[in-house]
Amino acid sequence: MELTDIQRRLKERYGKIDESSGPLFLLSVLMEECGELASALRHHEEGAIGEIADVVFCALSIANLLNADVEHVLHEKYLRRTLEEVTRSWTDIGL
């Protein structure tokens, strides 16, 4: 299954709830999930992968509210461009 298919299915299942919640609420949930992921990674917990799924779910829910095709944007922003184009502003990482 492609990311676009997953995003569409999430919109079909949760779209009405997401619309009533709104983007700022979903953003707050995303931040909470990012905190839970950080904690899981810091403590080397096995549940970190579940937290990654929660973060992706929240991000896709926000993207659905924005009518954004995340798969397309990821391709254009990170796969179509060269590694140098993507990383030129990453001055704190020695690549």
C-alpha distances in whole Angstrom, upper triangle without the diagonal:
4,7,8,6,7,10,11,11,13,15,16,16,18,19,23,24,23,25,28,27,27,26,29,28,25,26,28,26,24,27,27,24,25,28,27,24,28,30,27,27,31,32,29,28,25,23,22,19,19,21,18,15,18,19,15,15,19,18,15,18,20,18,18,21,22,20,18,15,14,12,15,17,16,16,20,21,20,19,21,24,26,26,30,29,26,29,32,33,32,35,35,33,35,32
4,5,5,7,9,10,11,13,14,16,17,18,19,22,23,22,24,27,26,26,24,27,27,23,24,27,24,22,25,26,23,24,27,26,24,27,29,27,27,30,31,29,28,26,24,22,19,19,20,17,15,18,18,14,14,17,16,13,16,18,16,16,19,19,17,15,12,11,8,11,14,13,12,16,17,17,16,18,21,23,23,27,26,23,26,29,29,29,33,33,31,32,30
4,5,5,6,9,10,10,12,14,15,16,16,20,21,19,21,24,23,22,20,23,23,20,20,23,21,18,22,23,20,20,24,23,21,24,26,25,24,28,29,27,26,24,22,20,17,17,18,15,13,15,14,11,11,14,12,10,13,15,12,12,16,16,14,12,9,8,6,9,11,10,11,14,15,15,15,17,19,22,22,25,24,21,24,27,27,26,30,30,28,30,28
4,5,5,6,9,10,11,12,14,15,15,18,20,18,19,22,22,21,20,23,23,20,21,24,22,20,23,25,22,22,26,26,24,26,29,28,27,31,32,31,29,27,25,24,21,20,21,18,15,17,17,13,13,15,13,10,12,14,11,11,14,14,12,10,7,7,6,8,11,11,12,14,16,16,16,17,20,23,24,27,25,22,25,28,28,28,32,32,31,33,31
4,5,5,6,9,10,11,12,14,14,18,19,18,19,23,23,22,21,24,24,21,22,25,23,21,25,26,23,24,27,26,25,28,30,28,28,32,33,31,30,27,25,24,21,20,21,18,16,17,18,14,13,16,15,11,13,16,13,12,16,16,14,13,10,11,9,12,15,15,15,18,19,20,19,21,24,26,27,30,28,26,29,32,32,31,35,35,34,36,34
4,5,5,6,9,10,11,12,13,16,17,16,18,21,20,20,19,22,22,18,20,22,20,18,21,22,19,20,24,23,21,24,26,25,25,29,30,28,26,24,22,20,17,16,17,15,12,14,14,11,10,13,12,9,11,14,12,11,15,16,14,13,11,10,10,13,15,15,16,19,20,20,20,22,24,27,27,30,28,26,28,31,31,30,34,34,32,34,33
4,6,5,6,9,10,10,10,14,15,13,15,18,18,17,16,19,19,15,17,20,18,16,20,21,18,19,23,22,21,24,26,25,25,29,30,29,27,25,23,21,19,17,18,15,13,13,13,10,9,11,10,6,8,10,9,7,11,12,10,10,8,8,9,12,13,13,15,17,18,19,19,21,23,26,26,29,27,24,27,30,29,29,33,32,31,34,32
4,5,5,6,9,10,9,13,14,13,14,18,18,18,17,21,20,17,19,22,20,19,23,24,21,23,26,26,24,28,30,29,29,32,34,32,30,29,26,25,22,20,21,19,16,17,17,14,12,14,13,9,10,12,11,8,12,13,10,11,9,11,11,13,15,16,17,19,20,21,22,23,26,29,29,32,30,27,30,33,32,32,36,36,35,37,36
4,5,5,6,8,9,12,14,13,15,18,18,19,19,22,21,18,20,22,20,19,23,23,21,23,26,25,24,27,29,28,29,32,33,31,29,27,24,24,21,19,20,18,15,16,17,14,11,14,14,11,11,14,13,10,14,16,14,14,13,13,14,16,18,18,20,22,23,24,24,26,28,31,31,34,33,30,32,35,35,34,38,38,36,39,37
4,5,5,6,7,11,11,10,13,15,15,15,15,18,17,14,17,19,16,15,19,20,17,19,23,22,21,24,26,25,26,29,30,29,27,25,22,21,19,17,17,16,13,12,14,11,8,10,11,8,7,11,11,9,11,14,13,13,13,13,14,17,18,18,20,22,23,23,24,26,28,31,31,34,32,29,31,34,33,32,36,36,35,37,36
4,5,5,4,8,9,8,10,13,13,13,14,17,16,14,16,19,17,16,20,21,19,21,24,24,23,26,28,27,29,32,33,32,30,28,25,24,22,20,20,19,16,15,16,13,10,11,12,9,7,10,10,6,9,11,10,11,12,13,14,16,17,18,20,22,23,24,25,26,29,32,32,34,32,29,32,34,33,33,37,37,36,39,38
4,6,6,8,10,11,12,14,15,16,17,20,19,17,20,22,20,20,23,24,22,24,27,26,26,29,31,30,31,34,35,34,32,30,27,27,24,22,22,21,18,17,19,16,13,15,16,12,11,14,13,10,12,15,13,15,15,16,17,19,20,22,23,25,26,27,28,29,32,35,35,38,35,33,35,38,37,37,40,40,39,42,41
4,6,8,9,10,12,13,14,16,17,20,18,16,19,20,18,18,22,22,20,23,25,24,24,28,29,28,29,32,33,32,29,28,24,24,22,19,20,20,16,15,17,15,12,13,15,12,11,14,14,12,13,16,15,17,17,17,19,21,22,23,25,27,28,28,29,31,33,36,36,39,37,34,36,39,38,37,41,40,39,42,41
4,6,5,6,9,10,10,12,13,16,14,12,15,17,14,15,19,19,17,20,23,22,22,25,27,26,28,31,31,31,28,27,23,23,21,19,19,18,15,14,15,14,10,11,13,11,8,11,12,10,11,14,14,16,16,17,19,21,22,22,25,26,27,27,29,31,33,35,35,38,36,32,34,37,36,35,39,38,38,41,40
4,5,5,6,9,10,10,12,15,14,12,15,17,15,16,20,20,19,21,24,24,24,27,29,28,30,33,34,33,31,30,26,26,24,21,21,20,18,16,17,15,12,12,13,11,8,10,11,8,8,11,11,13,15,16,18,20,20,21,24,25,26,27,28,30,32,35,35,37,35,32,34,37,35,35,38,38,38,41,40
4,5,5,6,9,10,12,15,14,13,16,18,16,18,21,21,21,23,26,25,26,29,31,30,32,35,36,36,33,32,29,28,27,24,23,23,20,18,19,18,15,14,16,14,11,12,14,11,10,14,14,16,18,19,22,23,24,25,28,29,29,30,32,33,35,38,38,40,38,35,37,40,38,38,41,41,41,44,43
4,5,5,6,9,11,13,11,10,14,15,13,15,18,18,18,21,23,22,24,26,27,27,29,32,33,33,30,30,26,26,24,21,21,21,19,16,17,17,13,12,15,13,10,12,14,12,11,15,15,18,19,20,22,24,24,25,28,29,29,30,32,34,35,38,38,40,38,35,37,39,37,37,40,39,39,43,42
4,5,5,6,8,10,9,7,11,13,11,13,16,16,16,18,21,21,22,24,26,26,28,30,31,31,29,29,25,24,23,20,19,19,17,14,15,14,11,10,11,10,7,8,10,9,7,11,12,14,16,17,20,21,21,22,25,26,26,27,29,31,32,35,35,37,34,31,33,35,33,33,36,36,36,39,39
4,5,5,8,11,10,10,13,15,14,15,18,19,19,21,24,24,25,27,29,29,31,33,34,35,33,32,29,28,27,24,23,23,21,18,18,18,15,13,14,13,9,9,11,9,7,10,12,14,17,18,21,22,22,23,26,27,27,28,30,32,33,36,36,38,35,32,35,37,35,35,38,38,38,42,41
4,6,9,11,10,10,14,14,14,16,19,19,20,22,24,24,26,28,29,30,32,34,35,35,33,33,29,29,28,25,24,24,22,19,20,20,17,14,16,16,12,12,15,13,10,14,15,18,21,21,24,26,25,27,30,30,30,32,34,35,36,39,39,41,38,35,37,39,37,37,40,40,40,44,43
4,7,8,6,7,10,11,10,13,15,15,16,19,20,21,22,25,26,26,28,30,31,32,30,30,26,26,25,23,21,21,20,17,17,17,15,12,14,14,10,10,14,13,10,13,16,18,20,20,24,25,24,25,29,29,28,30,32,34,35,38,37,39,36,33,35,37,35,34,37,37,37,41,41
4,6,6,6,9,10,11,12,15,16,17,18,20,21,23,25,26,27,29,30,32,33,31,31,28,26,26,24,21,22,20,17,17,17,15,12,13,13,10,8,12,11,8,11,13,15,18,18,22,23,22,23,26,27,26,28,30,32,32,35,35,36,34,31,32,34,32,32,35,35,35,39,39
4,5,5,6,9,10,10,12,14,15,16,18,20,20,22,24,25,26,28,30,31,29,30,26,25,24,22,20,19,19,16,14,15,13,10,10,11,9,6,9,10,7,9,12,13,16,16,20,21,19,20,24,24,23,24,27,28,29,32,31,33,30,27,29,30,28,28,31,31,32,35,35
4,5,5,6,9,10,11,12,14,15,17,19,20,21,23,24,26,27,29,30,29,30,26,24,25,23,20,20,20,17,15,16,15,11,12,14,11,9,12,13,11,12,16,16,19,19,22,24,21,22,26,26,24,26,29,30,31,33,32,33,31,28,29,31,28,28,31,30,31,35,35
4,5,5,6,9,10,11,12,14,15,17,18,20,21,23,24,26,27,29,27,28,24,23,23,21,18,19,18,15,14,16,14,10,12,14,11,10,13,14,12,14,17,18,21,20,23,25,23,24,27,28,26,28,30,32,33,35,34,35,33,30,31,33,30,30,33,32,33,36,37
4,5,5,6,9,10,10,12,14,15,16,18,20,21,22,24,26,26,25,25,22,20,20,18,15,16,15,12,11,12,10,7,8,10,7,7,10,11,10,12,15,15,17,16,20,22,20,20,24,25,23,24,27,29,30,32,31,33,31,27,29,31,28,28,31,30,31,34,34
4,5,5,6,9,10,10,12,14,15,16,18,20,21,22,24,25,24,25,22,20,20,18,15,15,15,12,10,12,11,8,8,11,9,7,11,13,11,12,16,15,18,16,20,21,19,19,23,24,22,23,26,28,28,30,29,30,28,25,26,28,25,25,27,27,27,31,31
4,5,5,6,9,10,11,13,14,15,17,19,20,21,23,24,23,24,21,19,20,18,15,16,16,13,11,14,13,10,11,14,12,11,14,16,15,16,19,19,21,20,23,25,23,23,26,27,25,26,29,31,31,33,31,33,31,27,28,30,27,26,29,28,29,32,33
4,5,5,6,9,10,11,12,14,15,16,18,20,21,22,21,21,18,17,17,15,12,13,13,9,9,11,10,7,10,12,11,10,14,15,14,16,19,19,21,19,22,24,22,22,26,27,25,25,28,31,31,33,31,33,31,28,29,31,28,27,30,28,29,33,33
4,5,5,6,9,10,10,12,14,15,16,18,20,21,19,20,17,15,15,14,10,11,11,8,6,9,9,5,7,10,10,9,12,14,14,15,18,17,18,16,19,21,19,19,22,23,21,22,25,27,27,29,28,29,28,24,25,27,25,24,26,25,26,29,29
4,5,5,6,9,10,10,12,14,15,16,18,20,19,20,17,15,16,15,12,12,13,11,8,11,12,9,10,14,13,12,15,17,17,18,21,20,21,19,22,24,21,21,24,25,23,23,26,29,28,30,28,29,28,24,24,27,24,23,25,23,24,28,28
4,5,5,6,9,10,11,12,14,15,17,18,17,18,15,14,15,14,10,12,13,10,9,13,13,10,12,15,15,14,17,19,19,20,23,22,24,21,24,26,24,23,27,28,26,26,29,31,31,33,31,32,31,27,27,30,27,26,28,26,26,30,31
4,5,5,6,9,10,10,12,14,15,16,15,15,12,11,12,10,7,8,9,6,6,9,10,8,10,13,13,14,16,18,18,20,22,21,22,19,21,24,22,21,25,26,24,24,26,29,29,31,29,31,30,26,26,29,26,25,27,25,25,29,29
4,5,5,6,9,10,10,12,14,15,14,16,13,10,12,11,8,8,11,8,6,10,11,10,11,14,15,14,16,19,19,20,22,21,22,19,21,23,21,19,23,25,22,21,24,27,27,28,26,27,27,23,23,25,23,21,23,21,22,25,26
4,5,5,6,9,10,10,12,14,14,16,13,11,13,13,9,11,13,11,10,13,15,13,14,17,18,18,20,22,23,23,26,25,25,22,24,27,25,23,27,28,25,25,28,31,30,31,29,30,29,26,25,27,25,23,25,22,23,26,27
4,5,5,6,9,10,11,12,11,12,10,8,11,10,7,9,11,9,9,13,14,13,15,18,18,18,21,23,23,25,27,25,26,23,25,28,26,24,27,29,27,26,28,32,32,32,30,32,31,28,27,30,27,25,27,25,25,28,29
4,5,5,6,8,10,10,9,11,9,6,8,8,5,6,10,9,8,11,13,13,14,17,18,18,20,22,23,24,26,24,24,21,22,25,24,21,25,27,24,23,25,29,28,29,27,29,28,25,24,27,25,22,25,22,22,25,25
4,5,5,6,9,10,10,13,11,8,11,12,9,10,13,12,11,14,16,15,16,19,20,20,22,25,25,26,28,26,26,23,24,27,25,23,26,28,25,23,26,29,29,29,26,28,28,24,23,26,23,21,23,20,20,23,24
4,5,5,6,8,8,11,10,8,12,12,10,12,15,14,13,17,18,18,19,22,23,23,25,27,28,29,31,29,29,26,28,30,29,26,29,31,29,27,30,33,32,33,30,31,32,28,27,29,27,24,26,23,23,26,27
4,6,5,6,5,8,7,5,9,10,8,10,13,12,13,16,17,17,19,21,22,23,25,27,28,29,31,29,29,25,26,30,28,25,28,31,28,26,29,32,32,32,29,31,32,28,27,30,28,25,27,24,23,26,27
4,5,5,6,9,9,6,9,11,9,10,14,14,13,16,18,18,19,22,23,24,25,27,29,29,31,29,29,25,26,29,27,24,27,29,26,24,26,30,29,29,26,28,29,25,24,27,25,22,24,21,20,22,23
4,6,8,11,12,10,13,15,13,14,17,17,16,19,21,21,22,25,26,26,28,30,31,32,34,32,32,28,29,32,30,27,30,32,29,27,29,33,32,31,28,30,30,27,25,28,26,23,24,21,20,23,24
4,5,9,10,9,13,14,13,15,18,18,18,21,22,23,24,26,27,28,30,32,33,34,36,34,34,30,31,34,32,29,32,34,32,30,32,35,35,34,31,33,34,30,29,31,30,26,28,24,24,26,27
4,7,9,8,11,13,12,13,16,17,17,20,22,22,23,26,27,28,29,31,33,34,35,33,32,29,29,32,31,28,30,33,30,28,30,33,33,33,29,32,33,29,28,31,29,26,27,24,23,25,26
4,5,6,9,10,10,12,14,15,16,18,20,21,22,24,25,27,28,30,32,33,34,32,32,28,29,32,31,28,31,33,31,29,30,34,34,34,31,33,34,31,29,33,31,28,30,27,26,28,28
4,5,7,8,10,11,13,14,16,17,19,20,22,23,25,26,28,29,31,32,33,31,30,27,27,31,30,27,29,32,31,28,29,33,34,34,31,34,34,31,30,33,32,29,31,29,27,29,29
4,5,5,7,9,10,11,13,15,16,17,19,20,21,23,25,26,28,29,30,29,28,25,25,29,28,26,28,31,29,27,29,32,33,33,31,33,34,30,30,33,32,29,31,29,27,30,30
4,5,5,6,9,10,11,12,14,15,17,18,20,21,23,24,26,27,28,26,26,22,23,26,25,23,25,28,26,24,26,29,30,30,27,30,30,26,26,29,28,25,27,25,24,26,26
4,5,5,6,9,10,11,12,14,15,16,18,20,21,22,25,26,26,24,23,20,20,24,23,20,23,26,24,22,23,27,28,28,26,29,29,25,25,29,28,25,28,26,24,27,26
4,5,5,6,9,10,10,13,14,15,17,19,20,21,23,25,25,24,23,20,21,24,24,21,24,27,26,24,25,29,30,31,29,32,31,28,28,31,30,28,30,28,27,30,29
4,5,5,6,9,10,11,12,14,15,17,18,20,21,23,24,23,22,19,20,24,23,20,24,26,24,23,25,28,29,30,28,30,30,26,26,29,28,25,28,26,25,28,28
4,5,5,6,9,10,11,12,14,16,16,18,20,21,22,20,19,16,17,20,19,17,20,22,21,19,21,24,25,26,24,27,26,22,23,26,25,23,26,24,23,25,25
4,5,5,6,9,10,10,12,14,15,16,19,20,20,19,18,15,16,19,19,17,20,23,21,20,22,25,26,27,26,29,28,24,25,29,27,25,29,27,26,29,28
4,5,5,6,9,10,11,13,14,15,17,19,20,19,19,16,17,21,20,18,22,24,23,22,24,27,28,29,28,30,29,26,26,30,28,26,29,28,27,30,30
4,5,5,6,9,10,11,12,14,16,17,18,17,17,14,16,19,17,16,19,21,20,19,21,24,25,26,25,27,26,22,23,26,24,23,26,24,24,27,27
4,5,5,6,8,10,10,12,14,15,16,14,14,11,12,16,15,13,16,18,17,17,19,22,23,24,23,26,24,21,22,25,24,23,26,25,24,27,26
4,6,5,6,9,10,10,13,14,15,14,14,12,14,17,16,15,19,21,20,20,21,24,25,28,27,29,28,24,26,29,27,26,30,29,28,31,30
4,5,5,6,9,10,11,13,14,14,14,12,15,18,17,16,20,21,20,20,23,25,26,28,27,29,28,24,25,28,26,25,29,28,27,31,30
4,5,5,6,9,10,11,12,11,12,9,12,15,13,13,16,18,16,17,19,21,22,25,24,26,24,21,22,25,23,23,26,25,25,28,28
4,5,5,6,9,10,10,9,9,7,10,13,12,12,15,17,16,17,19,21,22,25,25,27,25,22,24,27,25,25,28,28,28,31,29
4,5,5,7,9,10,10,11,11,13,16,15,16,19,20,20,21,23,24,26,28,28,30,28,25,27,30,28,28,31,31,30,34,33
4,5,5,6,9,9,11,10,14,15,14,15,18,19,18,20,22,24,24,27,27,29,26,23,25,27,26,26,29,29,29,32,32
4,5,5,6,5,7,7,11,12,11,12,15,16,15,17,19,20,22,25,25,27,24,21,24,26,25,25,28,28,28,31,30
4,5,5,6,8,9,12,13,13,15,17,18,18,20,22,23,24,27,28,30,27,25,27,29,28,28,32,32,32,35,34
4,5,8,11,12,15,16,15,17,20,20,20,22,24,25,26,30,30,32,29,26,29,31,29,29,33,33,33,36,35
4,5,9,10,14,14,13,15,18,17,17,20,22,22,24,27,27,29,26,24,26,28,26,27,31,31,31,34,33
4,7,9,12,12,12,14,16,16,17,20,21,21,23,27,27,29,26,24,27,29,28,29,32,33,33,36,34
4,6,9,9,8,11,13,13,13,16,17,18,19,23,24,25,23,20,23,25,25,25,29,30,29,32,31
4,6,5,6,9,10,11,12,14,15,15,18,21,22,24,22,20,23,25,25,25,29,30,29,31,30
4,5,5,6,8,10,10,11,13,14,16,19,19,22,20,17,20,22,22,22,26,27,26,28,26
4,6,5,6,9,10,10,11,12,15,18,18,21,19,17,20,23,23,23,27,27,26,28,26
4,6,5,6,9,10,10,10,13,16,18,20,18,16,19,22,22,23,26,28,26,28,26
4,5,5,6,8,9,10,12,15,16,18,15,13,17,19,19,20,23,25,24,26,24
4,6,5,6,7,9,10,13,14,16,14,12,15,17,18,18,21,22,21,23,21
4,6,6,5,6,9,12,13,16,14,12,15,18,19,19,23,24,22,24,21
4,6,6,5,7,11,12,14,12,11,14,16,17,18,22,24,22,24,22
4,6,7,6,10,11,12,9,8,11,13,14,15,18,20,19,21,19
4,6,6,8,8,11,9,7,10,12,14,14,17,19,17,19,16
4,6,7,8,12,10,9,12,15,17,17,20,21,19,20,17
4,7,9,12,10,10,13,15,17,18,21,23,21,22,19
4,7,8,6,7,10,11,14,15,18,20,19,19,16
4,5,5,6,9,10,13,14,16,19,17,17,14
4,5,5,6,8,11,11,14,16,13,13,10
4,5,5,6,9,10,12,14,13,12,10
4,6,6,9,10,13,16,14,15,13
4,6,8,8,12,14,13,14,12
4,5,5,8,10,9,10,9
4,6,7,10,10,11,10
4,6,9,9,11,11
4,6,6,8,9
4,6,7,9
4,7,9
4,6
4
